[in-house]
Amino acid sequence: WRDFQLEVSPAVMIPRQETELLIDFAWGRFSNLKNGKWVDLGTGSGALAVALNRCFFEWEGYVVDINEEAMLIAKKNLSSLAINSLYSFHLGRWWAPLKPWWGKIDLAIANPPYIPSSIMKNLDQIVYLNEPHIALAGGSDGLESIKEIIAGAYTALAKGGCLMLEHHHDQSKDVLELMHKAGLVDINYEYDLEGIKRFAIGCKPPLEY
Protein backbone atom coordinates (compact mmCIF):
# COMPACT_ATOMS: atom_id res chain seq x y z
CA TRP A 1 0.00 0.00 0.00
CA ARG A 2 1.63 3.23 -1.19
CA ASP A 3 5.34 2.50 -0.70
CA PHE A 4 5.18 0.18 2.31
CA GLN A 5 3.92 -3.25 3.31
CA LEU A 6 1.35 -3.57 6.08
CA GLU A 7 0.46 -6.35 8.46
CA VAL A 8 -3.26 -7.19 8.43
CA SER A 9 -5.58 -9.63 10.22
CA PRO A 10 -9.26 -10.64 10.16
CA ALA A 11 -9.88 -7.68 12.49
CA VAL A 12 -9.05 -5.07 9.84
CA MET A 13 -9.88 -4.34 6.23
CA ILE A 14 -7.24 -4.80 3.57
CA PRO A 15 -6.55 -1.20 2.47
CA ARG A 16 -7.69 -0.34 -1.05
CA GLN A 17 -5.57 1.49 -3.57
CA GLU A 18 -8.13 4.27 -4.00
CA THR A 19 -7.89 5.18 -0.32
CA GLU A 20 -4.31 6.29 -0.96
CA LEU A 21 -5.80 9.34 -2.68
CA LEU A 22 -6.84 10.75 0.70
CA ILE A 23 -3.16 11.21 1.50
CA ASP A 24 -2.56 12.97 -1.81
CA PHE A 25 -5.44 15.37 -1.14
CA ALA A 26 -4.12 16.07 2.36
CA TRP A 27 -0.60 16.71 1.09
CA GLY A 28 -1.90 19.01 -1.63
CA ARG A 29 -3.64 21.20 0.95
CA PHE A 30 -1.30 21.09 3.95
CA SER A 31 2.22 20.46 2.65
CA ASN A 32 3.24 24.02 3.54
CA LEU A 33 2.09 23.78 7.16
CA LYS A 34 5.17 22.80 9.14
CA ASN A 35 3.54 21.99 12.47
CA GLY A 36 0.06 20.69 13.04
CA LYS A 37 -2.13 17.92 14.35
CA TRP A 38 -3.55 15.10 12.23
CA VAL A 39 -6.12 12.49 13.14
CA ASP A 40 -6.90 9.12 11.56
CA LEU A 41 -10.47 8.28 12.57
CA GLY A 42 -11.17 4.54 12.48
CA THR A 43 -7.62 3.59 11.64
CA GLY A 44 -8.07 -0.17 11.13
CA SER A 45 -4.68 -1.45 9.95
CA GLY A 46 -3.13 1.97 10.49
CA ALA A 47 -2.46 2.45 6.77
CA LEU A 48 -3.58 6.08 6.67
CA ALA A 49 -1.85 6.83 9.97
CA VAL A 50 1.47 5.47 8.68
CA ALA A 51 1.17 7.55 5.51
CA LEU A 52 0.25 10.69 7.46
CA ASN A 53 3.18 10.15 9.81
CA ARG A 54 5.55 9.87 6.85
CA CYS A 55 4.19 12.91 5.00
CA PHE A 56 3.70 15.22 7.97
CA PHE A 57 6.71 14.08 9.97
CA GLU A 58 6.82 17.19 12.17
CA TRP A 59 3.15 17.02 13.07
CA GLU A 60 1.53 15.34 16.07
CA GLY A 61 -0.72 12.41 15.16
CA TYR A 62 -3.72 10.83 16.85
CA VAL A 63 -4.75 7.31 15.85
CA VAL A 64 -8.33 6.34 16.74
CA ASP A 65 -10.28 3.09 16.57
CA ILE A 66 -13.10 1.50 18.55
CA ASN A 67 -11.83 -2.05 18.04
CA GLU A 68 -9.07 -3.25 20.35
CA GLU A 69 -7.93 -5.99 17.95
CA ALA A 70 -7.64 -3.48 15.12
CA MET A 71 -5.70 -1.14 17.36
CA LEU A 72 -3.15 -3.88 18.07
CA ILE A 73 -2.52 -4.26 14.34
CA ALA A 74 -2.25 -0.50 13.90
CA LYS A 75 0.28 -0.33 16.73
CA LYS A 76 2.40 -3.02 15.07
CA ASN A 77 2.35 -1.22 11.74
CA LEU A 78 3.13 2.20 13.21
CA SER A 79 5.94 0.80 15.33
CA SER A 80 7.66 -0.70 12.28
CA LEU A 81 6.77 1.82 9.57
CA ALA A 82 6.39 5.27 11.14
CA ILE A 83 9.41 7.55 10.84
CA ASN A 84 8.89 9.34 14.16
CA SER A 85 7.09 8.78 17.44
CA LEU A 86 4.93 11.90 17.36
CA TYR A 87 1.69 9.94 17.54
CA SER A 88 -0.59 8.40 20.14
CA PHE A 89 -3.36 5.80 20.14
CA HIS A 90 -6.89 6.44 21.37
CA LEU A 91 -9.49 3.72 21.82
CA GLY A 92 -13.04 4.94 21.27
CA ARG A 93 -15.68 6.06 18.80
CA TRP A 94 -14.66 8.73 16.30
CA TRP A 95 -14.04 12.09 17.98
CA ALA A 96 -14.98 11.07 21.52
CA PRO A 97 -11.52 9.98 22.81
CA LEU A 98 -9.97 13.16 21.38
CA LYS A 99 -11.93 15.61 23.53
CA PRO A 100 -8.77 17.15 25.08
CA TRP A 101 -7.74 18.25 21.57
CA TRP A 102 -11.09 19.45 20.26
CA GLY A 103 -10.65 22.76 18.47
CA LYS A 104 -6.98 22.02 17.75
CA ILE A 105 -7.06 19.44 14.95
CA ASP A 106 -5.76 20.67 11.59
CA LEU A 107 -6.45 17.57 9.51
CA ALA A 108 -8.82 14.65 10.08
CA ILE A 109 -8.98 11.74 7.67
CA ALA A 110 -11.49 8.90 7.74
CA ASN A 111 -12.48 5.88 5.67
CA PRO A 112 -15.55 4.95 7.73
CA PRO A 113 -18.05 2.13 7.18
CA TYR A 114 -20.47 3.30 4.49
CA ILE A 115 -22.16 0.27 2.92
CA PRO A 116 -25.99 0.49 3.28
CA SER A 117 -27.58 -2.47 5.09
CA SER A 118 -29.68 -3.34 2.06
CA ILE A 119 -26.67 -4.18 -0.09
CA MET A 120 -24.30 -5.70 2.46
CA LYS A 121 -25.15 -9.25 1.40
CA ASN A 122 -24.74 -8.31 -2.26
CA LEU A 123 -21.05 -7.54 -1.79
CA ASP A 124 -18.50 -9.79 -3.42
CA GLN A 125 -18.47 -12.94 -1.29
CA ILE A 126 -14.73 -12.67 -0.73
CA VAL A 127 -15.34 -9.27 0.86
CA TYR A 128 -18.54 -10.22 2.72
CA LEU A 129 -17.10 -13.37 4.25
CA ASN A 130 -13.61 -12.13 5.08
CA GLU A 131 -13.65 -8.40 5.80
CA PRO A 132 -14.80 -7.23 9.27
CA HIS A 133 -18.39 -6.03 9.02
CA ILE A 134 -17.74 -3.31 11.60
CA ALA A 135 -15.56 -1.64 8.96
CA LEU A 136 -18.16 -2.02 6.21
CA ALA A 137 -21.72 -1.66 7.53
CA GLY A 138 -22.92 1.94 7.53
CA GLY A 139 -26.49 1.44 8.73
CA SER A 140 -29.73 1.64 6.77
CA ASP A 141 -28.58 4.47 4.49
CA GLY A 142 -24.85 3.83 4.76
CA LEU A 143 -24.36 7.22 6.38
CA GLU A 144 -24.61 6.38 10.08
CA SER A 145 -20.93 6.84 10.88
CA ILE A 146 -20.43 9.60 8.32
CA LYS A 147 -23.20 11.65 9.94
CA GLU A 148 -21.56 11.25 13.34
CA ILE A 149 -18.13 12.21 12.06
CA ILE A 150 -19.37 15.28 10.22
CA ALA A 151 -21.55 16.38 13.14
CA GLY A 152 -18.50 16.53 15.40
CA ALA A 153 -16.12 18.07 12.90
CA TYR A 154 -16.85 21.75 13.55
CA THR A 155 -16.12 21.35 17.25
CA ALA A 156 -13.07 19.14 16.82
CA LEU A 157 -11.29 20.98 14.02
CA ALA A 158 -9.05 23.98 14.46
CA LYS A 159 -9.93 27.14 12.54
CA GLY A 160 -9.10 26.36 8.93
CA GLY A 161 -8.78 22.66 9.73
CA CYS A 162 -10.21 20.13 7.29
CA LEU A 163 -12.05 16.82 7.33
CA MET A 164 -11.42 14.48 4.40
CA LEU A 165 -13.37 11.25 4.12
CA GLU A 166 -14.19 8.43 1.75
CA HIS A 167 -17.80 7.39 1.04
CA HIS A 168 -19.91 5.10 -1.14
CA HIS A 169 -20.08 5.73 -4.89
CA ASP A 170 -23.58 7.25 -4.72
CA GLN A 171 -23.34 9.31 -1.51
CA SER A 172 -21.49 12.42 -2.68
CA LYS A 173 -24.48 14.77 -2.78
CA ASP A 174 -25.74 13.68 0.64
CA VAL A 175 -22.32 13.89 2.27
CA LEU A 176 -21.58 17.35 0.91
CA GLU A 177 -24.99 18.54 2.13
CA LEU A 178 -24.25 17.14 5.59
CA MET A 179 -21.00 19.10 5.63
CA HIS A 180 -22.80 22.28 4.63
CA LYS A 181 -25.43 21.85 7.35
CA ALA A 182 -22.66 21.22 9.91
CA GLY A 183 -21.17 24.66 9.22
CA LEU A 184 -18.16 23.54 7.22
CA VAL A 185 -16.91 25.62 4.29
CA ASP A 186 -14.66 25.17 1.27
CA ILE A 187 -16.64 22.01 0.64
CA ASN A 188 -15.69 19.92 -2.37
CA TYR A 189 -15.62 16.41 -3.80
CA GLU A 190 -12.80 14.42 -5.33
CA TYR A 191 -12.83 11.51 -7.76
CA ASP A 192 -11.54 7.99 -7.25
CA LEU A 193 -9.40 6.06 -9.71
CA GLU A 194 -12.45 5.28 -11.84
CA GLY A 195 -13.65 8.87 -12.06
CA ILE A 196 -16.40 8.44 -9.44
CA LYS A 197 -17.08 11.05 -6.76
CA ARG A 198 -15.74 9.06 -3.83
CA PHE A 199 -14.29 11.62 -1.41
CA ALA A 200 -15.62 14.67 0.41
CA ILE A 201 -13.65 17.54 1.90
CA GLY A 202 -14.94 20.22 4.23
CA CYS A 203 -13.18 22.71 6.46
CA LYS A 204 -13.91 24.78 9.54
CA PRO A 205 -13.97 28.49 8.65
CA PRO A 206 -10.58 30.11 9.26
CA LEU A 207 -12.37 32.97 11.00
CA GLU A 208 -15.49 32.99 13.16
CA TYR A 209 -18.02 35.73 12.62
N, C-alpha and C positions, 0 to 999 in steps of 0.2 A: 504494500500500500504506500503510495508516494515513493519515497526512496528508502524505505525500511521494512523489515519483516516483523510482524506482530505475532504474539502468542494469543490463541483464542481457545475457547472451551464451549460446551453446550450452554453456558450461562450468558454468552454474549453473541451478538450478531457478527457475522463476517463482514467487515467494512466493504462497501461498494466503491467502485472507482469514481462514480459521479459525486460522492460525498467529499472527495478531495477538493472539489471546486469551492466549497465553503472557505477553505484556507486561502485559496487564490483571491476570493472576494475580500476577505479580511486583510490580506496583505496589501491589496490595491488601495484600501481606504486608510489603513493605519501604519503603513511602513515608515512614515516620517515621525511617528510618535515614539520617542525613545523610551519613556517609562510609562507604564500603565498597568491595568489589571484585566486579565482575561478570565473567562469562565467557560468551561465545557459542561453543559447541562445534560445529564444522562449519558455519561461517558462511555459505558459499555466496555469495550476492549481498551479504551484509552487512546484510540487512533487519533482523534482530533486533538486531544490534549498533548500528545507527543509532538504533533505537527505544529501546534501553537507554541509550545515550549521552544522548538527549534527555530521558528520564525521570529518570535518576539522574545529573544533570549535575555533581555534585560527587564522584562515585565514580570509581575507576580501572577501566578496562575492558581486557579481554584477548580478542582476536579470533583464533580458531583455525580452520585448515582444512588438510587434507592435500594439496589440489590447488592448485598454483601459479597456474593460470589463473583459478581461482575467487578466489584471494586478490587478484589484480590487480583484478578487478571490485569486490571488497569495499573495497579501498583507494580506488578512484575514488569509490564511493558515500559512504564515510566522509568523505573529504576535502571533498566538496561538501555533505554533509547533516548531519554531526555539528556540535554547537554548541560543543564544546570539544575539546581535543587530549589529554585524559586517557585515551588508549587506546593499545594497541600490538598488533602483528600477530605471530602465532606459527605457523610452518609445521610441521605434524606431526599425529599421530593422537591425537585426543581429549585426554586429560589430559597426555600425555607431554611436550609442549614447555613445560608450565606447572610443571614440578617445583620451580623456585625459589619458587613461591607456594603449594605444597601446604600445606594446613592453614590457609590465610588467605582462602579464597574464600567470600564471603557468598552469592552467587547464581550458579548455573550454569544456563544455558538451552540446550536442544538440540532440533533437529528432525532426528534422524538418519535414515538409510535404514532402512526397516522393512517393505518389501514382501517376502513370502516368495518364494523362487525359483519355486515351483510356479505362482504366479499372475502372474509378471512379464509373460509374453506375453499374458495376458488383459487387461492394462491397455488403456485407451482408446488407440487407435493414435496419436493426436496426442501423447499423453504418452510412449508407448513409443518412438516414433521421434524425438522431439525433446528430451526431457528427459535429462540426463546420468544414466546408469545407476548411477554411483557414488553418486549422491544418493538412489537409489531402492532398490536391491537390498540386502536385509537378511539374506541367507543362507537356508538351508533352512527355518528357522522364522520368519524375519523379525526375529529378536531378536539377531543376531550383534553389531551395534554397540551396541544397548541394553544387552546384558549387560556389555560392556566398559566402557561409561560408568558404569553403576551400580556395578560392581565397584570402580572407582577413586574413587567419590564420597566414601566415608567418609574416606579419606586426604586428598583434595584440599580438601574443604570445611572452613571454619572451624566452630567450635562454634556451633550454631544456624543454620549456613548451609544453604541448600536447593538441591536439584536439581529442575528442572521440565523435563519433556520431552514431546514429542508421539509417539504411536505409532499402529499400525494399529487399525482399528475393533474388532477382536476380540482384542486383546492385553492389555486392562486387567488382568484377573486375574493373568496371568503376570508382567506388569511390576511390579505392586504386591507380588507375592510375592518377586520378585527384590530389590526395595528392602528388604523385611523381612529377608531372609536376609543382606543386606549390612550390616545394623546401623542402617539409617536409621529414623527415628521420625516421628511426625506425618504419616504416610503417607495420601494421599488421591488421589481421582481428580476430574477436572473434565470437563464435557461440551463438545462442539463445538457449532457452530451448528445442527446437526440433532438435538441431544439425545443424541448417542452419546458414550460414555466414550472420550475421545480423548487425554487428558492425564494424566500421573502426577506427583505431587509427593511428595518425601521429603526429610527434613532430618537433618543430623547432630545428635545430642543436644546440648543447650546445656551440659550438664555430663557429665563422664565419671565413672563409678563404679568 
